[in-house]
Amino acid sequence: MKLLDHSYGKARVRVMKVIRRGAQHSVKELDVTIMLQGQFAASYTRADNRLVVATDTMKNTVNVLAHRLLGAETEPFGLALAEYFLKSHRQIAQVNIRLTERAWERINVHGRAHAHSFTASNGARAFAEVTATRRAAEVQSGIEDLLVLKTTASEFKGFARDAFTTLRETDDRVFCTKINAAWTYAKLPSSYARPNQKIVEALLKVFATTHSPSVQVTLFQMGEAALKAVAGISKISLALPNKHCLLIDLAPFGVVNRQELFVPTDEPHGQIEGTVAR
């Protein structure tokens, strides 16, 4: 018997940092997962822990470095964490770090953003993924669970049919999905906030303003738009679950339902995925 591959780490390390600039405060909250690869096989096969970096140490490292280094942008902090582990432990060959952010938005009071009071966004989350070795580091940024919907300008027809096909063709349907997207930077930028914003804006513009013959076409068009919007990314991976909105049959009640009343469903759903590159 042999151990084919292995990795281990610490998941769901949660930190929240209050950044104070006088009376004006901001909040940065992250959920961090660290996974290590390297010379750790003996801990699996021979109960030899001499090279194992304890996962509790990883948690403490996140906390201390967050206190020192965490600022408004997530990606530089992920790179700093990866660099620390690689420099501190020669037995580590690769570090994979995923950092997911909870967004806190200022509460408006009398039309003005409050200096230190916030409401949490319960929907979409931005994230960053860092994969680093001693030779190179790759950064992916992204967005997950960005719920979007449009009430028309979407169709689906001309698909294959067989003995089990019951779906009707349609040239007008509700299109609802949760955008999950991750883009890879070919060259690390000096700042991530603006290019990340431009990519999300490009994705949303395509969704809102283009006619959709299918989710697949929309996915590709969104990928194209993201690559055009930011020259510094090399590829973008998208997952667009088709959150079906089913037309309710009101005919038994003598009512004609003209694309007005639907049942929104989460499952089962279509799962459309793809990667678009230059």
C-alpha positions in Angstrom: 0.0 0.0 0.0 1.1 3.6 -0.7 -0.1 7.1 0.0 -0.8 8.6 -3.3 -1.2 12.2 -2.3 -1.8 14.2 0.9 -2.4 17.7 2.2 -3.7 19.1 5.5 -4.4 22.4 7.1 -6.8 24.6 9.1 -10.2 25.6 7.8 -12.7 28.3 8.9 -10.3 30.5 10.7 -12.4 33.6 11.2 -11.0 37.0 11.9 -12.5 40.5 12.0 -10.4 43.6 12.0 -11.6 47.1 12.8 -9.5 49.6 10.9 -9.7 53.0 12.6 -8.9 56.2 11.0 -9.9 58.7 13.6 -13.7 58.6 14.0 -14.1 56.8 10.7 -13.9 53.0 11.1 -14.1 50.2 8.6 -14.6 46.5 9.1 -12.7 43.6 7.4 -14.0 40.1 8.1 -12.4 37.0 6.5 -12.9 33.3 6.7 -9.5 31.7 6.0 -8.6 28.2 5.0 -4.9 27.1 4.8 -3.8 23.8 3.2 -0.2 22.6 3.1 1.6 20.2 0.9 5.2 18.9 1.5 7.2 16.4 3.5 4.3 15.2 5.7 3.9 11.6 4.4 5.5 10.1 7.5 2.8 11.6 9.7 0.3 9.5 7.8 2.2 6.3 7.4 4.5 6.1 10.4 2.9 8.3 13.0 5.9 10.6 12.8 4.9 14.2 13.5 8.3 15.8 13.7 7.7 17.9 10.5 4.0 18.6 11.1 3.1 22.2 11.5 0.2 22.0 14.0 -3.1 23.4 12.6 -3.4 25.4 15.8 -0.2 27.1 14.8 -1.7 28.0 11.5 -4.7 29.6 13.3 -2.3 31.6 15.4 -0.3 32.7 12.4 -3.5 34.0 10.7 -4.4 36.0 13.8 -0.9 37.5 14.4 -0.4 38.4 10.7 -3.9 39.8 10.4 -3.1 42.1 13.3 0.1 43.3 11.6 -0.8 43.2 7.9 -4.5 42.9 7.1 -5.8 46.0 5.3 -8.6 46.9 2.9 -7.6 44.3 0.2 -7.7 40.6 0.7 -5.1 39.3 -1.9 -2.0 40.9 -0.4 -2.8 39.4 3.0 -3.1 35.9 1.4 0.2 36.4 -0.4 1.8 37.4 2.9 0.5 34.4 4.7 1.8 32.0 2.0 5.2 33.7 2.0 5.4 33.4 5.8 4.7 29.6 5.8 7.2 28.9 3.0 9.9 30.9 4.7 9.3 29.6 8.2 9.2 25.8 7.3 11.5 24.2 4.8 9.4 21.0 4.7 6.5 22.9 3.1 6.5 22.7 -0.7 3.2 24.4 -1.5 0.6 26.5 0.3 -3.0 26.9 -0.8 -5.0 29.6 0.9 -8.6 30.6 0.4 -9.9 33.8 1.9 -13.7 34.6 1.8 -15.0 38.0 2.8 -18.2 39.0 4.6 -19.1 42.4 3.4 -20.1 45.0 5.9 -21.8 48.1 4.6 -22.3 51.4 6.4 -25.7 52.2 7.8 -27.2 55.4 6.4 -28.5 57.8 9.0 -30.3 61.0 7.8 -28.9 60.3 4.3 -25.2 60.0 5.4 -23.1 56.9 5.9 -22.4 56.3 9.6 -18.8 56.4 10.7 -18.9 53.2 12.8 -22.2 51.3 12.3 -22.7 48.7 9.7 -25.1 46.1 8.2 -23.9 42.8 6.9 -24.5 41.6 3.4 -26.0 38.1 3.5 -25.6 37.4 -0.2 -22.6 37.5 -2.4 -19.1 37.1 -1.0 -15.8 38.1 -2.6 -12.9 35.7 -2.2 -9.3 35.2 -3.0 -7.2 32.1 -3.5 -3.4 32.0 -3.3 -1.3 29.0 -4.5 2.3 29.5 -3.7 5.6 27.6 -4.0 9.1 28.8 -3.6 9.2 29.4 -7.4 6.0 31.2 -8.0 2.7 32.4 -6.7 -0.7 32.5 -8.4 -3.6 34.6 -7.3 -7.2 34.1 -8.1 -9.9 36.5 -7.1 -13.6 35.9 -7.4 -17.2 36.3 -6.3 -19.6 33.6 -5.1 -23.4 33.4 -4.7 -24.1 36.6 -6.5 -27.9 36.2 -7.0 -29.2 37.8 -10.2 -32.5 37.6 -12.0 -34.1 39.1 -15.1 -37.7 38.7 -16.1 -37.3 38.4 -19.8 -34.8 38.4 -22.7 -34.1 34.7 -22.1 -35.0 31.6 -24.1 -34.2 28.0 -24.5 -35.2 25.9 -27.5 -33.8 23.6 -30.2 -32.4 21.2 -27.6 -32.1 17.4 -28.1 -35.2 15.4 -27.3 -35.7 11.7 -26.4 -38.3 9.4 -24.8 -37.9 11.1 -21.4 -38.0 14.8 -22.6 -41.0 16.7 -21.2 -39.5 20.2 -21.2 -41.3 22.7 -23.5 -39.3 25.1 -25.6 -39.7 28.7 -24.7 -38.7 32.0 -26.2 -39.5 34.0 -23.1 -38.6 32.9 -19.6 -37.3 34.2 -16.2 -33.5 33.8 -15.9 -32.3 33.5 -12.3 -28.8 32.3 -11.3 -26.1 32.6 -8.6 -22.9 33.8 -10.3 -19.8 32.0 -9.0 -16.7 33.3 -10.8 -13.0 33.0 -10.3 -10.4 34.9 -12.4 -6.6 34.3 -12.5 -4.2 37.2 -12.6 -1.4 36.6 -15.2 0.6 39.5 -13.5 -0.1 40.6 -10.0 -1.5 44.1 -9.9 -0.5 46.9 -7.5 -4.1 47.0 -6.3 -6.9 44.4 -6.7 -10.0 46.4 -5.8 -10.5 48.3 -9.0 -9.9 45.4 -11.5 -12.1 43.1 -9.4 -14.9 45.7 -9.4 -14.5 46.2 -13.2 -14.8 42.4 -13.8 -18.0 42.1 -11.7 -19.5 45.1 -13.5 -18.7 43.5 -16.8 -20.4 40.3 -15.8 -23.5 42.0 -14.6 -23.7 44.2 -17.7 -23.7 41.2 -20.0 -26.4 39.5 -17.9 -28.6 42.5 -17.8 -28.3 43.8 -21.4 -27.8 40.8 -23.7 -30.5 38.4 -25.0 -29.8 34.9 -23.6 -30.4 32.0 -26.0 -29.1 29.7 -23.2 -27.2 29.9 -20.0 -24.2 28.4 -21.9 -24.1 31.3 -24.3 -24.5 33.9 -21.5 -21.6 32.2 -19.6 -19.3 32.5 -22.6 -20.3 36.1 -23.2 -19.7 37.0 -19.6 -16.2 35.4 -19.7 -15.4 37.3 -22.9 -16.5 40.6 -21.3 -14.4 40.0 -18.2 -11.3 39.3 -20.2 -11.9 42.5 -22.3 -12.5 44.6 -19.1 -9.2 43.7 -17.4 -6.1 42.9 -19.5 -4.3 41.5 -16.5 -6.3 38.4 -16.1 -5.5 35.2 -18.1 -8.7 33.3 -17.6 -12.0 33.2 -15.8 -14.0 30.2 -14.6 -17.8 30.6 -14.2 -20.5 28.4 -12.7 -24.1 29.5 -13.3 -26.7 27.3 -11.6 -30.0 27.7 -13.4 -32.4 28.6 -10.6 -35.7 27.7 -12.2 -38.8 29.8 -11.9 -41.7 27.6 -12.8 -44.8 29.0 -14.3 -47.8 28.2 -12.1 -50.7 26.5 -13.8 -53.8 28.5 -12.9 -56.0 27.1 -15.7 -58.0 24.9 -13.2 -59.2 28.2 -11.7 -60.2 29.7 -15.0 -57.2 32.1 -14.9 -54.7 32.6 -17.7 -51.2 33.0 -16.3 -49.3 35.2 -18.9 -45.8 34.9 -17.6 -46.8 36.6 -14.3 -46.8 34.1 -11.4 -44.0 31.6 -10.8 -42.7 29.2 -8.2 -39.0 30.0 -7.6 -37.0 26.8 -6.9 -33.5 25.9 -5.8 -33.4 22.2 -6.5 -33.0 20.4 -8.7 -31.2 23.0 -10.8 -29.2 23.0 -14.0 -25.5 23.4 -13.4 -23.7 25.2 -16.2 -19.9 25.6 -15.8 -17.1 26.8 -18.1 -13.7 28.5 -18.3 -12.9 31.2 -20.8 -9.3 32.1 -21.6 -7.4 34.3 -24.0 
